[in-house]
């Protein structure tokens, strides 16, 4: 009999639904088994993420040729512009709507960083190189190979890309639904999500609406430039959206984002370059969420929140989050510096930001990675080589 294969998107949806449902009834001892698997799998992902960047970005730059430098600048500038635009959009919306939604700060002091279930044991798998180091190394090697030829190195990294692609296809993608199931199982059982989200319920509705609006204008721009239906382009990116919703990591979602971006017609070379790069530098959803929560706290605590102050904060936030590791919650850790130095957030306000961000982490990440597909479409339109 022919083997039935369930597509990735339905498997992810099933994993999320089962995690939320069973998290209310499953014994803690069983949930800790999945927490142990998630911890080990997360360590493996952390080890593999820099290798994915080197394995995909380096040959992509090398094969593009002498246009690699321009491609890098264009992609980085577009990603940063979209990140800042999302922050400014959030600030303007928040100034108009949040005062009417905020009635009282009662009970907010009790919210702290939630504690998740601990695994039975943990295995440390340190990465050979950190994410930023991998990016810089990929740029240097790729551009030098593109400019100077180096056919032996070019062949080496092409074969290295094949190895990384095999690991992704045979290991990461098949295990992603189980990983997502474990995440939602632990979060549901601990009750951390519902407790924290109940504090900012109305603000979260606005944040989610802004996420949808950001995705719509991103793909509207991509559709306008490519003369294609933006809703269909967005619909093809939904597997990446739901994968990020479960993993809460842009980098961990790279395999799915890359696959769906190619299905949208982006060339292999451009997709292999833009998607790993944007997973680190394109943070529209995270900036949106951090800006909204920070603005809300400023309003609640009667702290300054004028436009020049938040413009400075958003511009710095877009830069600081590039250094965020490709793990859940990395963006808010990188954002603590501008939160304290620019907005003047103390330890209590920072703890509240961490709690709120982690509770909503996956939604911002899903917005990030889905928007990566729109950037890839625009960059592909600008740089795709004309067929002879």
N, C-alpha and C positions, 0 to 999 in steps of 0.2 A: 504493500500500500504506500501511496505517496505521503511523505512526511509533511505535516501541516506546520507552516512557519508563521508565527504571529509577528507582525511588524513591530518595530521598536516603540513607536508612540503608544499603541494599546498596552504593551507590556509596562511602560512607565506609568500610565494612568492606573492600571490595575495595582501596581506596586504602591502607589500613593494611597489609593482607596483602602487597600488591605492594611497598610501601616496605620492609618487613622482609625480604622474600625477595630483592629485587633489590639491596638495600644491601650484600649480601655479595659480589656479583659485578660490579656496574656500575663502570666506570672512574671515577676521581675527576674527570676532566675533564667527564664527563657529569653527575655528581652536582652539580658546581659550577654547572651551568646551572640546575638546579632550585633550588639555593641562591640564585642570583641572582633568580629569579622570586619566591621566598619573601621575600627581602629587600624587593623592590619592593612586593609585595602587602602585606607587613606594614607598610610605610610608609604605604600607602594606607589600610589599616585604622586605623592610628593617627590619621590625618587625619580619617577618617570617624566614628570612635567618639564624639567629643564632639558631632558633628552629629546622630548617631543619638539620643543622649540628649536633646538640645534638641528635635529633631524629633518624638520620641515622648512624652517626659515632659511637655513644656509643654502641648500640646493636650490630653493626657490629664487633667492637673490642671484645665485650664480648662473642659473639658466635664463634669467631675464636679460642679463647682459649689462651693457653700459648704462641702461636706464634705471639700474637698481637704486642709485642715490636719489634720483628724482622720485622714484616710487616710494621710498622710505619717507622722504620729507612730506610728500602729498598725503600718504596714509596717516602719518602721525599728526599732521596739521588738521586733517579732516576729523580724526578721532577726538583731538583736543577741543576743537571748535564745537563739536556736537556735545561733548561733556560739559563745557562751560554754558552752552545754550540751555541745556536741560536744567542746570543749576539756577540760571537767571529766570527761566520760566517758572520754576518752583517758587523762587523768592517772590516774584510778582503775584503769583496765585495766592501764596500764603499771606502776603500783606493784605490782600483783599478779603480772604475768607476766614483765616484762622482766628482773628479776634472774636468773631461771632460764634465760633465753635468751642472756644476755650471758656469754660465757666468757672472752673476751680482747679487748683493744684492739689487738692486733698488726696492723700494716699500715695502721691507720687514718690515721696521720700522712702516709702517701703519697698520700692522696686529696685532690685539689684541684679547683678549678673546671674542668670540662672545656672544651676548645676545640673549637668547631664549624668545619666547613669554611667558608672565606671565599667570598663571591660574587665574580664577575668584576668587577662594578662595583656601586655603590650610589647611589641617588637619594634625597636627603633631602626629605621632604614634611612640613614642620612643621605641626602642628595649629593652627588659628586660635585655639583656647582649650583649656586642659587639662581633664581629666575632672572634677576637683572644681569648677573654675570653671563648667563646663557644667551640672553638677548644681545648684549654687547659683543660677545664672541661670535654669534651668528652674523651680526652686521659686518664685523671686521673680516671674517673669513669669506662671507658671501660676496661682499663688494670687491675684495682683493682678487678672488677667483674670477669674478666677472670682468674686472679690468685687465688682469694679467694673464688670463688663459688658464694655466695650471690644470691641464686635462686629467692628471692623475688624481689630484684632490677633488676635482669635480666628479669623477667617477666614484671615488670613495664615498662622498657624501650622498650621491645618488643611491648607492647600495645601502648606506646607513639609513636613508629615508625608507627604503623597502623593508628593512628590519623593523624600524619603529612602526611602520604601517601594519606589519604582520602582528606585532604585539598588541596594537590597538584593536585590530579586528578580531583576534582570537582570545584576548584576555579582558580588556577594559569594557568593550561594548557588551559582551555577554553577561558580565557581572554587574553592570550598572543598575538594572532593575532591582537586584537583591540589595545593593548598596543603598538605593533610594528607599526601599522598603524598611531597612534597618534604621535609617535616619528618621523617617516619619513615625516609626514604631516607638523609638526612644523619646522623641519630642512629645508625642501624644500621651505616653504613660507618665512622663514627668510633669505634664501640665504646664510647662513653661511658656508655650506659645499663647495659650488662651488667657493665662493670667496677665501677661504683659500687654497683649494686644487689646485687652479690655480697657486698659488705661487710656489708650490713644485711638479708640475705635473710630471716631469721626475723622480724625486726621488721616488714618490709614485709608479710609474710603477715598479721600482726596488724593492721596499718594497713588493709589491703584489707578484712579482715573487719569492721573498725569502720566503714569506708565503707559497706558493705552494710547494717550494722545501723542506721547513721544514716539512710540513705535509707528503710529499712523503717519506722522509727518516725516519720519526717517524713510519709510518705504514709499511715501508719496513723492519725495524728492528722487529716490532711486527709480521709481516707475516713470517719473517725468523725463529723466535723463535717458533711460533705456527704452522708452516708448512701450512699456509693458504694464499689465494690470497690477497695481501695487498690492491689492488685497490677495491676489494669487501668490505673489512673491512672499508676502507675509505668512500666508497659510503654509507654504512649504517649509518655513522655518519653525513651525510649531513643535516638532520633535526636539529641537534644540532648546526651545523655551521650557518644555516640561522636564527635560533632563536637568537643566539648570535649576528648575524649581525644586528638584529633589536633592541635587548635590550641593547647591549653593556655592558652586565654584566655577568661574568662567573657564579656568584652565582645564579642569576635569571634564568639561563639556566640549572641549576642542574637537574630539573625534566626530561627535554628532553634528556640531556646528559646521565643520568642514564638509561633511557628507551632504548636508542639506543645502549649503551654499553652492556646491557643485551642481546639485539638482536644479538650482535656479539659473543655471547656464553660465556661471562664472568659470573662467578657464582654470585648469589645474594649477598653473604656475601662480596666478594672482591669488587664488583661494589659499594655496599653501603658504603664501607670504602674509596675506592680510589677516587671516583668522587667528593664527597663533600670536601675531603682533597685537591685534586689537583685543585679545583676551587679557592682555596686561595693561594696555594704555587707554582703551575705550571704556569709560565708566559712567555713562549717562544715567543709567538706572541707580547706581550707587550714589552718585552725586545728588540726584533728585531726592533720594531718601534721606541722606545725611543732612542736606540743606533744610528739608521740611522739618525733621526732628529737631535740628539745632535752632531753627527759627521759632518753633513751638516752645522750646525750653526758655529761650530768651524772652518771649512774651510772658510766659508764666512767671518767671523770676524777675520781671521788670528790668532786664538787662538791655543795653543798646542793640538795636537791630536796623540801623539806618542803611541805605543802599551802598554808600562807599565802603562801609565796613564789610558787608556781605559780598560785595564785588571782589574785594581783596581776598576774602575767605574762599570764595568759589574758584578764583584763579589759582590760588595756592593748592586747594584741594585737588584740582585736576592734575597737578604735577605730583603731589605727595602720593597719591594712590597708585601711580605707576610703580612705586616701590613695594606695593602690597603683594605679599606672597599669594600664589594661586590656591588658596585654601579658604574654606568658609570663615567669614569674619575678618579676613585680612585687610579689607578696605577701611574698616572702622579703626583698626589698630594704627594704620598709617595716618588716619585722619585726626588722631588725638593731638598731634603736634599743632596743626592750625586751629583746632578747637580751643586749645589752651592759650596759645600765643596770640591769636588774632581775636577770638571771641571772648577770651578770659574765662573759660570753663574751668571750674575747680574739680576736685576729685569726685564729689557727689554728682555733679552734672555729667562728668565723663562716664561714671558708672551707669548713669541712666541712659546715656547715648549708646553705650555698649549693649545694654539689655534690650533697648528698643531695636537696635540695628540687627542683632542676632535673631531676634524674634521674627523680623521681616527680611532676613538676609536673602533668602532664595528668590523673592520677587524682584529685588533690584538686580540680582545676578541674571535672572531670566531676561530682564529688559536689556541688560548689557550685551549678552551673547546674541540675542535676536537682532539687535541693532547692528552687530558686527556683520551680519549678512547684508544689510543695506549698504554699509560702507564698502564692503567687497564688491557689490554691484556697481557702485559709483566709480571706484578705482579701476575696476575692470573695463568700464566704458572709456575711461581716460587713457588707459595704457595698453589695452589689448592690441597685439600686433595685427596689422591689416593683412588679410590673406592675399596671397599673390594672385 
